[in-house]
Amino acid sequence: MTEHVAVVDLGYGDAGKGTVVDALCAREQRRAVLRFNGGAQAAHNVVTEDGRQHTFAQFGSGTLRGVPTHLTRFMVVDPLTLAAEGAALGNPYELLTVDGDALLATPWHRAANQRRERERGGDRHGSCGLGVGETMAYALSHADAPRVSDTLSRTRLRRRLAEVESRLGPAGVPLDDVLEAFLAFGRTVPIVSGYEEKLLREGPCVFEGAQGVLLDEWRGWHPHTTWSTTTFDNAAALCDSFRRLGVVRTYTTRHGAGPFVTEDPALDLPEGHNATGEWQGAFRVGHFDAVAHRYAIEVAGGVDGLAVTHLDVPDRCPALRICESYTLDGEPWTRIEPGPARDLDYQAALTSRLNRAGPGVLRRPDDWAGAIEDLLSAPVVVESYGPSAADKKTVNHIY
């Protein structure tokens, strides 16, 4: 039987997880796509062979193929943005299930998130401004944080929303309006518990990650990280056996603030679906960063294969190179050594070092996929030369 596959970005996000998930769903029958981290800040762009296009946030990237989505307990669910996304997709709620233990993001979380970033001024950490991190932080300090199952009880939901409003401050929206919208979500979407076991028994599934390993809450460059576990860890908590597929671009990108050793604004790399955002900041581009991607693979526990996207780009950008090493204080630096688990002081020290580092050896290979395979010590199993599943070449069959 085709195996379960988990798809994780080995960079700062935006490597093309959505298009890879769509291709997996197009090539093989999949029982479901399981979202296992993040929330509505995801922006997974999918283009099908017949020209349909959607940027997925909470629905899984197999939706245009008719593959169901399950939002696991590790997701932060935003019913308001989910309703907008559902409308754009034609309201395919028959393809959606949500774990009742998933946290609910509210307008008050979003407003608090945006206030916090404004107060940081020019020292912003980087945020999508949607309140996902604020929702996670609130839940860590409040056992009564709203969860998806609360949308099944008007009394309990009202109480918990009122508590969020009183603790986080105003959001410019009436509580009763939010209450009614969230109750409508609870009536529309099947809310389940332990549903992953059933899906995984019934057929091969795809675990779709969000953001990237270099933004991981514990392993990224603190404090320019996300409040989310972006490695394979959450998938491993849900499933005993799956193939680990890491996604990288032929060039490295980053939204907003934080270390970016290989950044090169002179590269001619226009983006059709990424731009400067009010909360995220500028969309930055640079040379392929083999050093950072090797670190991502190591802290993620290894990969079974790589999907390399944007392989059509090097031909259009003659200046693009692969960075094989850094320089720091005049010395070569080839390996970013992982620190102890959950040691944010160590991660902050890494951030300081990376801010002082520069690119070392830069070279332009003749065979980009082969060079990436060698430098990352992992087989390239999917080569992507464009946005649709038809633009993907399967090199080795791991799924």
QUIQUI-V787767 format. One record per residue. RES is the residue in one small letter. SS is DSSP state (helix for helix, strand for strand, loop for the rest). PSI is psi in whole degrees, 0 to 359 (999 if undefined). Layout:
RES|SS|PSI ; RES|SS|PSI
This chain:
m|loop|144 ; t|loop|138 ; e|loop|161 ; h|loop|147 ; v|strand|137 ; a|strand|131 ; v|strand|119 ; v|strand|138 ; d|strand|128 ; l|loop|15 ; g|loop|224 ; y|loop|20 ; g|loop|171 ; d|loop|19 ; a|loop|344 ; g|loop|32 ; k|helix|319 ; g|helix|314 ; t|helix|329 ; v|helix|316 ; v|helix|316 ; d|helix|317 ; a|helix|320 ; l|helix|320 ; c|helix|332 ; a|helix|326 ; r|helix|323 ; e|loop|148 ; q|loop|125 ; r|loop|137 ; r|loop|321 ; a|strand|161 ; v|strand|126 ; l|strand|119 ; r|strand|129 ; f|loop|13 ; n|loop|167 ; g|loop|202 ; g|loop|223 ; a|loop|356 ; q|loop|351 ; a|loop|148 ; a|loop|78 ; h|strand|104 ; n|strand|129 ; v|strand|133 ; v|strand|123 ; t|loop|170 ; e|loop|332 ; d|loop|11 ; g|loop|0 ; r|loop|144 ; q|strand|140 ; h|strand|142 ; t|strand|107 ; f|strand|136 ; a|loop|302 ; q|loop|325 ; f|loop|147 ; g|loop|156 ; s|loop|4 ; g|loop|5 ; t|helix|319 ; l|helix|345 ; r|helix|2 ; g|loop|14 ; v|loop|128 ; p|strand|155 ; t|strand|137 ; h|strand|124 ; l|strand|112 ; t|loop|178 ; r|loop|346 ; f|loop|355 ; m|loop|153 ; v|strand|114 ; v|strand|129 ; d|loop|100 ; p|helix|329 ; l|helix|311 ; t|helix|332 ; l|helix|320 ; a|helix|319 ; a|helix|319 ; e|helix|319 ; g|helix|318 ; a|helix|320 ; a|helix|333 ; l|loop|359 ; g|loop|23 ; n|loop|59 ; p|loop|56 ; y|helix|346 ; e|helix|347 ; l|helix|10 ; l|strand|135 ; t|strand|152 ; v|strand|134 ; d|strand|131 ; g|loop|341 ; d|loop|357 ; a|loop|145 ; l|strand|151 ; l|strand|127 ; a|loop|135 ; t|loop|168 ; p|helix|333 ; w|helix|323 ; h|helix|317 ; r|helix|314 ; a|helix|319 ; a|helix|320 ; n|helix|313 ; q|helix|322 ; r|helix|318 ; r|helix|317 ; e|helix|322 ; r|helix|319 ; e|helix|334 ; r|helix|343 ; g|helix|235 ; g|helix|358 ; d|helix|35 ; r|loop|145 ; h|loop|333 ; g|loop|124 ; s|loop|153 ; c|loop|352 ; g|loop|18 ; l|loop|359 ; g|loop|12 ; v|helix|311 ; g|helix|321 ; e|helix|323 ; t|helix|317 ; m|helix|316 ; a|helix|318 ; y|helix|317 ; a|helix|329 ; l|helix|333 ; s|helix|357 ; h|loop|110 ; a|loop|341 ; d|loop|23 ; a|loop|140 ; p|loop|138 ; r|strand|165 ; v|helix|320 ; s|helix|339 ; d|helix|339 ; t|helix|356 ; l|helix|355 ; s|loop|111 ; r|helix|315 ; t|helix|310 ; r|helix|320 ; l|helix|315 ; r|helix|315 ; r|helix|317 ; r|helix|325 ; l|helix|320 ; a|helix|323 ; e|helix|320 ; v|helix|314 ; e|helix|316 ; s|helix|328 ; r|helix|326 ; l|helix|343 ; g|loop|178 ; p|loop|157 ; a|loop|4 ; g|loop|22 ; v|loop|137 ; p|loop|139 ; l|helix|319 ; d|helix|326 ; d|helix|318 ; v|helix|317 ; l|helix|310 ; e|helix|322 ; a|helix|319 ; f|helix|324 ; l|helix|323 ; a|helix|322 ; f|helix|314 ; g|helix|332 ; r|helix|337 ; t|helix|320 ; v|loop|130 ; p|strand|122 ; i|strand|124 ; v|strand|176 ; s|loop|133 ; g|loop|26 ; y|helix|340 ; e|helix|320 ; e|helix|318 ; k|helix|312 ; l|helix|317 ; l|helix|330 ; r|helix|326 ; e|helix|341 ; g|loop|172 ; p|loop|133 ; c|strand|163 ; v|strand|126 ; f|strand|119 ; e|strand|113 ; g|loop|169 ; a|loop|155 ; q|loop|214 ; g|loop|160 ; v|helix|327 ; l|helix|356 ; l|helix|3 ; d|loop|143 ; e|loop|332 ; w|loop|337 ; r|loop|353 ; g|loop|184 ; w|loop|87 ; h|loop|135 ; p|loop|13 ; h|loop|62 ; t|loop|182 ; t|loop|158 ; w|loop|62 ; s|loop|145 ; t|loop|109 ; t|loop|1 ; t|loop|194 ; f|loop|2 ; d|helix|316 ; n|helix|322 ; a|helix|320 ; a|helix|332 ; a|helix|341 ; l|helix|340 ; c|loop|134 ; d|loop|332 ; s|loop|122 ; f|loop|160 ; r|strand|139 ; r|strand|113 ; l|strand|115 ; g|strand|138 ; v|strand|132 ; v|strand|153 ; r|strand|168 ; t|loop|353 ; y|loop|157 ; t|strand|143 ; t|strand|159 ; r|strand|138 ; h|strand|126 ; g|loop|201 ; a|loop|160 ; g|loop|163 ; p|loop|143 ; f|loop|85 ; v|loop|322 ; t|loop|12 ; e|strand|137 ; d|loop|92 ; p|loop|344 ; a|loop|346 ; l|loop|135 ; d|loop|85 ; l|loop|74 ; p|loop|148 ; e|loop|124 ; g|loop|336 ; h|loop|9 ; n|loop|140 ; a|loop|175 ; t|loop|132 ; g|strand|156 ; e|loop|322 ; w|loop|319 ; q|loop|328 ; g|strand|201 ; a|loop|149 ; f|strand|120 ; r|strand|147 ; v|strand|156 ; g|strand|182 ; h|loop|157 ; f|strand|126 ; d|strand|88 ; a|helix|329 ; v|helix|310 ; a|helix|322 ; h|helix|325 ; r|helix|319 ; y|helix|315 ; a|helix|317 ; i|helix|318 ; e|helix|312 ; v|helix|341 ; a|loop|356 ; g|loop|19 ; g|loop|164 ; v|loop|155 ; d|loop|339 ; g|strand|167 ; l|strand|143 ; a|strand|119 ; v|strand|118 ; t|strand|168 ; h|loop|35 ; l|loop|350 ; d|loop|348 ; v|loop|317 ; p|helix|325 ; d|helix|334 ; r|helix|352 ; c|loop|84 ; p|loop|338 ; a|loop|350 ; l|loop|138 ; r|loop|171 ; i|strand|130 ; c|strand|117 ; e|loop|342 ; s|loop|164 ; y|strand|169 ; t|strand|139 ; l|strand|120 ; d|loop|40 ; g|loop|2 ; e|strand|149 ; p|strand|147 ; w|strand|111 ; t|loop|344 ; r|loop|126 ; i|loop|112 ; e|loop|122 ; p|loop|146 ; g|loop|186 ; p|loop|154 ; a|loop|134 ; r|loop|37 ; d|loop|93 ; l|helix|335 ; d|helix|319 ; y|helix|317 ; q|helix|323 ; a|helix|323 ; a|helix|323 ; l|helix|318 ; t|helix|316 ; s|helix|317 ; r|helix|317 ; l|helix|327 ; n|helix|339 ; r|helix|350 ; a|loop|159 ; g|strand|167 ; p|strand|140 ; g|loop|250 ; v|loop|124 ; l|strand|129 ; r|strand|158 ; r|loop|112 ; p|loop|160 ; d|loop|324 ; d|loop|99 ; w|helix|314 ; a|helix|318 ; g|helix|320 ; a|helix|318 ; i|helix|319 ; e|helix|315 ; d|helix|315 ; l|helix|329 ; l|helix|359 ; s|loop|43 ; a|loop|144 ; p|loop|138 ; v|strand|119 ; v|strand|342 ; v|strand|128 ; e|strand|129 ; s|strand|125 ; y|loop|12 ; g|loop|182 ; p|loop|336 ; s|loop|167 ; a|helix|330 ; a|helix|341 ; d|helix|5 ; k|strand|137 ; k|strand|123 ; t|strand|118 ; v|loop|313 ; n|loop|140 ; h|loop|106 ; i|loop|359 ; y|loop|999
